[in-house]
Amino acid sequence: MSSRLSRFLASFIVAVLLFAFAAPQLGTPTVQAKDGTGLDKITWSGTIRVEMQSHHTDPPSNDPYHTNTFTSNQNHVTEYQVQGLPHDALNQWDNDDQQVQVRYHEDHAGTEVSTQFPSSPTNTHSEGSEDGSGSTTGSVSLWIRGDGELDQGHCRIEAGGVGSRSDGGQLTKDISTSRTEHEWGVWSGNPINDTKNTSSTTYLLGVDMDFTCAKGAHTLSGTQETEHTADMTERVTWNLYQDGDAQTEVELVPPDAYPDWMPQADKDEQTVGNFIDIGIVAHTKGDPSLKPPKQVKKYTITLENTSREQGIDLNWPSSMAGAKATKDYDFRIDPKNTLVKVIDDDGQQAETTEENLNDFKVRLNSYDWGGYTTLKVVATLSDGSTVTAHIHAGTSESLNVPQDDNQNHIADVWEKNWGLTGAQADADDDDVPVGDGHKGDSIPLYDEYRGFHIGGRHERLSPITKDLFILDSAGLGGGVYSASTNVAVHLVKSSETDIIPGNAGAQDYVTANGHGEKVYAIWLLNRAIEAGVVGQTNGGPSIPQNIESIWIDAALCARVDGGPGGPELKSTIGHEVGHATNVLHHGQGPDYEISSVVCVPPGGARVFHNCPEDPEHPGRRLNCFGVAGKGGMYSGNDTCPMRYESTDYYPNKKGECISIPAGRFLSPYGQDPPPMGMFCSNPAGTGVNDPSRDPPKAGDASVGKCALQIRLKK
């Protein structure tokens, strides 16, 4: 965790130690078990929850040349799930094997602006987050003081980690967290755009506190809030009861569709996409057929750690569509339920409007395709004590929405559908096609799950197949590229992209609302290029991030095809998009041009073919006839879209033409069919280039292996 968090925890530890040294002395207990057999027959169960919240903002700098901002928010929750806490000695119950749930979240953002050196200014932005959750074991101790004690009418709870023990039992372990840092802008005059993913750990929070309790109490419950600093608050909530007493139990009952439910959004952050109804049922503990022994006065319903993703998916709303994406709460309690009254402005907390409710539902509305939240319900009973609801047929006192057992903010059903296990939210392991061996497409797993606005509708992506975005301004389509490579091609509208002002490379990207690196949409344009050229990739061959645009002369392709939308157009687009994903030609260098040819057709007279004279060099001719060289751009697999299929001549010792003045024998090349097959995986010549052909037009490729060059990220 960051140094800021360490200072926060250090302050908390000092406060706890000072409080512990001031603790009162303990007396002799007089509490007896109900059957009169003594303290050793009594055990305690329930929950002890510690939540530490912090919000910190750095004060403004007084330096006229430097302006820095930094804001951080931390939420650290530890919940001790006490089960059968046994009696130890005197007035104490304790055990070192209690289950503990730990959850940690931190997010922070900052800027840095420096104008001290005008020739190399700095203007950077940073965002980061750290998340982790898991279970471990901890120690819990309880003291109850009765008649004749030094501090009669008070109880004490101590809870914390177990660092050593002599009985060989489990020790408290740290909880793993994952951290993401994204920094972009200009640093000392140089553009930066970096994302770093690292791992760290967090740990459970301890409890060391006294509180008032009734003599002979069979239940202990309450909340104590402490403001350690102006921006750091600790809240401890406890709910303990003697085992064997009839208890009120409250359960969270998700619908049958819960395991298959995923969040959805509508057109914007304020319109409900879909919803899920969660049942809340109160009854006698251990016997759902019986009414609760203590009636419920009210239920407090809380959504915790609700996501606040920007927009509703990775690229919507878009600034290019005239909208501004906001970071609203992605789940909110439905305010239309007459049994529930929402009591905050953000829809994160509500209370019931009627007493003695034993069975009702609360509706959670979803506003984002990747939203997540945790539902917690606390029932206040007729005697003032509280009971925290747990999941039906489980022990957890909070319900993840959607179901997310591995705590990575991705619905488990989506991972199950793709055969994923133990997946990390920031993983980028797409491996189809294998390409040059670099996995991924710059889209983290969570972002693929959350999805994109593509062609006017939402679409979740595959975590297996690499994804490529094309800004298809002219409606030309993706050609044969997807079918020839197995890369998933997504055609987006300009309104579904955002622009990086002043960027020297690709301008349009589709991850304005994402967490990982920017994912660029290749800009595909229809325009005339130069005589005889049907396509051109500006900035390639390279990865999409470095591609400025692709030009396609659709009119020239149509003349070759005899109409629009034919094989020449589709093959040309596939070829140029290949360059935009790092793929080279089949060869570069062996092909050449000549200025004059004489041909003698069988049974015919000689025919001279001459290029126009060079206006800049009188007496010379331009080189205007192309010759396919061995191992050049026309070589290799003749159905691979990266191969050129049309030129003027190819070498042939038996050919009817001779180049002038070199005297090389040639044959007219003709027009091969546009290559529409798979990207080749080896350089071997096939079809017109098969070495067994007499002669092959261009033979084996000197480069080839196009499928093994594909790469979508740096």
Buried (B, 14 or more C-beta within 10 A) or exposed (E): BBEBBEEBBEBBEEBBEEEEEEEEEBBEBBBBBEEEEEBEBBBBBBBBBBBBBBEBEEEEEEEEEEBBBBEBBBBBBBBBBBBEBEBBEEBBBBBBBBBBBBBBBBBBBBBBBBEEEEEEBBBBBBBBBBBBBBBBBBBBBBBBBBEEBEBEEBBBBBBBBBEEEEEEEEEBBBBEBBBBBBBBBBBEEEEEEEBEBEEBEBBBBBBBBBBEBEEEBBBBBBEBEBEBEEBBBBBBBBBBBBBBEBBBBBBBBBEEEBEBBBBBBBEBBEEBBBBBBBBBBBBBBEEEEEEBBBBBBBBBBBBBBBBBBBBBBBBBBBEBBEBEBEEBBBBBBBEEBEBBBBEEEEBBBBBBEEEEBBEBBBBBBBBBBBBBBBBBBBBBBBEEBBBBBBBEEEEBBBBBBBBBEBBBBBBBBBBEEBEBEEBBBBBBEBBBBBBBEBBBBBBBBBBBBBBBBBEEEBBBBBBBBBBBBBBBBEEBBBBBBBBBBBBBBBBBBBBBBBBBEEBEBBBBBBBBBBBBBBBBBBBBBBEEEEEEEBBBBBBBBBBBBBBBBBBBBBEBBBEBBEEEEBBBBBBBBBBBBBBBBBBBBBBEEBBBEBBBBBBEEEEEEEEEBBBEEEEEEEEEBBBBBBBBBBBBBBBBBBBBBBBBBBBBBBBBEEBBBBBBEEEBBBBBBEEBBBBBBBBBBBBBBBBBBBEEEEBBBBBBBBBBBBBBBBBBBE
